[in-house]
Amino acid sequence: MEDRRVELAARSTLSRACERIQVSDVVSQTRLTRRVLEVRFKSSLGITPHELITKKRIANAERLLRETNFSIEEIAHRYGFEYREYLNRLFKKLKGLPPGTYRRTHRANTR
């Protein structure tokens, strides 16, 4: 990646995405303004810092849905979603179906 600041911020963001990190935390690491960071992220990665955090959280939630019996509420809490409904909405937006349906479908396909 050509933009070293974005690369470092992205790596840090991915490693901390499930620790309730917010874009303001990423901004403070880089000493850039939020707007400049977002533009540079979008230019380098094609997504904003917020989208990177959300995608990582959803990917982790997806893994737990496949591999555990944790409730959707517990998964939401583990990955920084204050409300189960917010996880449901984002999961459906990014994956095309709600978490419960994803879990049932995946388990049906692995039997």
Backbone bond lengths (Angstrom), bond angles and torsions (degrees), N, CA, C in turn:
res aa  C-N    CA-C-N  psi(-1)  N-CA   C-N-CA  omega(-1)  CA-C   N-CA-C  phi
1 M - - - 1.447 - - 1.519 108.42 -
2 E 1.296 115.71 136.09 1.461 120.15 -176.58 1.524 113.26 -75.80
3 D 1.313 117.50 -33.46 1.467 121.36 -177.36 1.524 108.84 -91.01
4 R 1.321 115.06 98.39 1.472 121.11 -175.26 1.534 112.43 -60.92
5 R 1.321 117.51 -38.58 1.470 119.85 179.39 1.526 110.93 -63.56
6 V 1.302 116.19 -41.57 1.464 120.04 178.99 1.527 110.02 -66.83
7 E 1.310 116.69 -41.82 1.463 120.28 178.87 1.532 110.75 -58.82
8 L 1.308 116.83 -48.89 1.473 120.63 179.99 1.526 111.16 -64.19
9 A 1.319 116.30 -42.67 1.467 120.01 179.53 1.529 110.56 -64.83
10 A 1.314 117.64 -40.19 1.464 121.14 179.83 1.522 111.02 -65.77
11 R 1.318 116.87 -43.28 1.477 120.11 178.31 1.527 110.77 -61.54
12 S 1.302 116.04 -45.89 1.453 120.86 178.98 1.527 110.87 -63.51
13 T 1.298 115.94 -41.75 1.467 121.07 179.68 1.518 110.38 -61.97
14 L 1.302 117.40 -45.67 1.466 120.57 -179.95 1.524 111.68 -63.47
15 S 1.315 116.88 -38.84 1.461 119.30 -179.11 1.522 112.28 -73.39
16 R 1.326 117.38 -22.35 1.472 120.94 -177.42 1.527 113.47 -113.88
17 A 1.318 118.41 7.01 1.464 122.02 -172.59 1.526 113.30 -57.32
18 C 1.298 117.65 -29.61 1.460 120.19 -176.66 1.520 112.89 -97.17
19 E 1.300 117.00 11.54 1.461 122.14 177.73 1.529 111.01 -101.65
20 R 1.304 116.65 28.32 1.472 122.22 -178.81 1.523 112.22 61.15
21 I 1.314 115.62 30.43 1.462 120.85 176.73 1.529 108.66 -66.41
22 Q 1.306 115.50 146.59 1.458 121.31 177.38 1.524 108.58 -121.80
23 V 1.313 115.43 165.28 1.461 119.99 179.92 1.525 110.16 -58.08
24 S 1.317 117.69 -36.10 1.469 120.25 179.64 1.527 111.24 -60.80
25 D 1.329 118.04 -31.02 1.466 121.23 176.41 1.532 110.49 -67.91
26 V 1.310 116.27 -39.17 1.465 120.97 178.22 1.523 109.55 -67.37
27 V 1.323 116.15 -43.32 1.466 121.47 179.06 1.519 110.27 -57.82
28 S 1.328 117.13 -45.59 1.467 119.99 -177.45 1.521 112.33 -64.86
29 Q 1.319 117.74 -26.96 1.465 121.88 177.18 1.518 111.95 -69.53
30 T 1.311 116.11 -35.14 1.464 120.57 -169.85 1.521 113.55 -92.50
31 R 1.315 116.68 -19.83 1.464 122.60 -175.13 1.528 111.91 63.38
32 L 1.326 115.78 24.48 1.461 122.00 173.14 1.522 107.47 -104.45
33 T 1.309 117.04 162.72 1.460 118.48 173.03 1.531 107.76 -74.15
34 R 1.310 115.87 160.03 1.458 119.57 179.87 1.531 110.65 -58.40
35 R 1.293 116.15 -45.47 1.474 120.86 -178.01 1.531 111.22 -61.88
36 V 1.330 117.42 -45.53 1.464 120.67 179.58 1.528 109.72 -63.32
37 L 1.318 117.34 -43.15 1.463 120.39 178.82 1.526 110.78 -61.41
38 E 1.322 116.81 -44.37 1.464 119.88 -179.84 1.526 111.61 -62.11
39 V 1.325 116.63 -43.05 1.464 120.61 178.91 1.523 110.45 -62.99
40 R 1.320 116.86 -43.57 1.471 120.35 -178.82 1.530 111.51 -69.37
41 F 1.328 117.71 -37.69 1.463 121.41 175.14 1.524 109.49 -60.96
42 K 1.325 115.45 -50.65 1.463 121.14 -177.56 1.526 110.47 -59.62
43 S 1.315 116.37 -40.48 1.458 121.12 179.91 1.525 111.48 -68.11
44 S 1.313 117.41 -40.99 1.470 121.62 -176.54 1.520 113.82 -83.91
45 L 1.342 116.21 -40.11 1.466 120.30 -171.92 1.526 114.06 -113.29
46 G 1.326 116.14 -14.55 1.458 119.14 -178.62 1.517 114.13 83.89
47 I 1.338 116.97 1.47 1.464 122.04 178.01 1.521 109.65 -141.21
48 T 1.322 116.13 163.76 1.459 121.39 178.14 1.530 109.46 -87.44
49 P 1.336 117.67 166.35 1.472 119.58 175.76 1.536 111.72 -57.37
50 H 1.320 116.38 -40.60 1.480 119.99 179.50 1.524 110.82 -61.58
51 E 1.310 117.05 -42.49 1.461 120.80 178.59 1.526 111.22 -65.10
52 L 1.320 117.35 -37.32 1.469 121.28 177.56 1.528 110.51 -63.38
53 I 1.313 116.39 -46.16 1.471 120.90 178.22 1.529 109.68 -60.06
54 T 1.312 116.91 -47.95 1.466 121.34 -178.02 1.526 111.53 -62.59
55 K 1.320 117.57 -45.10 1.465 120.57 -179.55 1.529 111.44 -62.34
56 K 1.320 116.95 -39.99 1.465 120.24 178.94 1.525 110.33 -66.16
57 R 1.317 117.34 -43.40 1.468 120.37 178.90 1.523 111.08 -62.87
58 I 1.314 116.74 -42.59 1.469 120.35 179.82 1.530 110.27 -66.23
59 A 1.320 117.96 -39.95 1.471 120.90 177.45 1.529 110.78 -61.17
60 N 1.323 116.91 -40.79 1.462 120.33 178.22 1.526 110.98 -68.14
61 A 1.326 116.61 -40.41 1.463 120.77 177.90 1.529 109.62 -63.03
62 E 1.316 116.36 -40.99 1.464 121.93 178.91 1.536 110.30 -58.73
63 R 1.328 115.66 -43.90 1.470 119.92 179.31 1.534 111.09 -62.10
64 L 1.347 116.49 -44.27 1.465 119.12 179.71 1.525 111.86 -66.09
65 L 1.306 117.09 -35.28 1.467 119.94 176.87 1.523 110.61 -62.63
66 R 1.321 116.87 -37.88 1.468 121.21 179.67 1.519 112.28 -74.62
67 E 1.338 116.26 -38.28 1.464 119.62 -166.37 1.520 116.28 -105.98
68 T 1.335 118.29 -9.28 1.466 119.85 -176.91 1.519 111.18 -132.24
69 N 1.309 113.85 173.86 1.466 120.77 173.54 1.525 110.91 -106.39
70 F 1.328 118.08 15.65 1.460 120.87 177.81 1.520 109.18 -57.03
71 S 1.313 115.67 143.03 1.459 119.31 176.49 1.528 109.61 -67.36
72 I 1.305 115.50 158.18 1.461 119.87 178.78 1.522 109.69 -63.19
73 E 1.317 116.48 -35.27 1.470 119.80 176.28 1.527 111.63 -62.10
74 E 1.316 116.92 -43.04 1.466 120.80 179.16 1.529 110.94 -65.61
75 I 1.311 116.47 -41.65 1.462 120.36 177.64 1.526 109.87 -62.08
76 A 1.320 116.78 -44.47 1.468 120.86 178.95 1.523 110.00 -57.60
77 H 1.305 116.60 -47.34 1.467 120.86 -179.02 1.527 111.43 -63.71
78 R 1.328 117.36 -43.55 1.471 121.30 -179.32 1.522 112.55 -58.08
79 Y 1.335 115.82 -34.83 1.450 119.59 -173.27 1.519 113.93 -107.05
80 G 1.320 115.52 25.02 1.450 119.47 167.91 1.514 116.31 83.74
81 F 1.322 117.87 12.42 1.457 120.37 176.05 1.517 107.81 -94.37
82 E 1.301 116.24 118.32 1.458 120.31 -175.76 1.527 111.76 -63.85
83 Y 1.320 115.99 -34.09 1.464 120.59 -177.56 1.517 110.79 -127.16
84 R 1.307 115.36 141.82 1.465 121.56 177.10 1.527 110.65 -56.79
85 E 1.322 116.12 -38.44 1.468 120.91 -177.63 1.533 111.59 -61.53
86 Y 1.327 116.32 -35.36 1.459 120.13 178.95 1.531 110.04 -67.19
87 L 1.324 116.36 -43.80 1.465 119.85 175.06 1.523 109.60 -59.78
88 N 1.326 117.48 -45.38 1.468 120.82 179.98 1.525 111.35 -56.65
89 R 1.327 115.78 -46.71 1.466 120.48 -177.08 1.532 111.50 -64.66
90 L 1.337 116.44 -47.42 1.466 120.11 -179.50 1.529 111.82 -66.70
91 F 1.319 115.90 -41.39 1.459 120.30 -179.33 1.523 109.52 -60.90
92 K 1.330 116.00 -46.48 1.463 119.96 -179.99 1.531 110.99 -63.64
93 K 1.321 116.72 -39.92 1.460 120.96 179.32 1.532 111.25 -62.82
94 L 1.336 116.91 -43.77 1.461 120.91 -175.82 1.527 114.32 -86.05
95 K 1.322 116.84 -31.03 1.465 120.32 -175.19 1.525 113.83 -109.09
96 G 1.337 116.49 -11.00 1.455 119.55 176.06 1.512 115.92 89.12
97 L 1.325 117.80 -3.77 1.454 121.18 176.99 1.523 109.40 -154.75
98 P 1.324 117.10 156.94 1.468 119.45 -179.32 1.533 112.01 -68.32
99 P 1.332 116.87 159.25 1.474 120.50 -177.08 1.527 113.90 -56.10
100 G 1.323 118.17 -42.49 1.467 120.54 -179.05 1.519 112.09 -62.39
101 T 1.316 116.25 -41.55 1.466 121.14 177.77 1.516 110.20 -67.31
102 Y 1.326 116.51 -41.39 1.469 120.40 176.96 1.531 109.65 -57.07
103 R 1.325 116.37 -47.23 1.465 120.88 -178.60 1.524 110.62 -60.97
104 R 1.327 117.56 -48.87 1.470 120.85 -178.81 1.527 110.93 -62.97
105 T 1.322 117.22 -41.50 1.458 121.62 -179.68 1.520 110.92 -65.18
106 H 1.302 116.39 -44.48 1.468 119.71 -179.35 1.517 111.04 -63.77
107 R 1.295 117.01 -44.98 1.461 120.38 -178.95 1.533 111.15 -65.95
108 A 1.305 116.69 -35.09 1.465 120.10 178.37 1.529 110.30 -66.52
109 N 1.331 116.48 -33.77 1.463 121.55 -178.81 1.526 113.24 -78.32
110 T 1.330 117.32 -15.75 1.471 119.35 -175.98 1.517 112.50 -102.45
111 R 1.319 117.34 0.50 1.477 119.81 -179.23 1.498 111.66 -82.67
